[in-house]
Amino acid sequence: MGGITFEKLVGLMAAALVLIGVYNTVMSAVKTHREEKRRKNAPVSTLEEQVKQHEEKLKRDHERLNELEESNRIIMRALMAMLSHEIHGNSDEQLKASFDEIQKFLIEK
């Protein structure tokens, strides 16, 4: 790792964290737009249908919030690894593990 400096590594980790944040923001906006478009095109005629739609929306919101919480946990782990490396100096394995975890999360999502 002669060519990779700590500053480059921190920069790459910061860029990865920014990309995760941008991805989450864009996907939330896309989901909201799709739901709004679907809602406008499908009028509700009965109270039972309205309740059913609300339950579905609550379920989707719950899933989305769980995804956001997982994203935040991964970001916090990466930040902790960078702080540990900055404080203690030799936490390269934590940084590599955090990078692998972020990469796996982005690929699976």
Buried (B, 14 or more C-beta within 10 A) or exposed (E): EEEEEEEEBBEEBEEBBEEBEEEBEEBEEEEEEEBEEEEEEEEEEEEEEEEEBEEEEEEEEEEBEEBEEEBEEBBEBBBEBBEBBEEEEEBBEBBEBBBEBBEEBBEEE
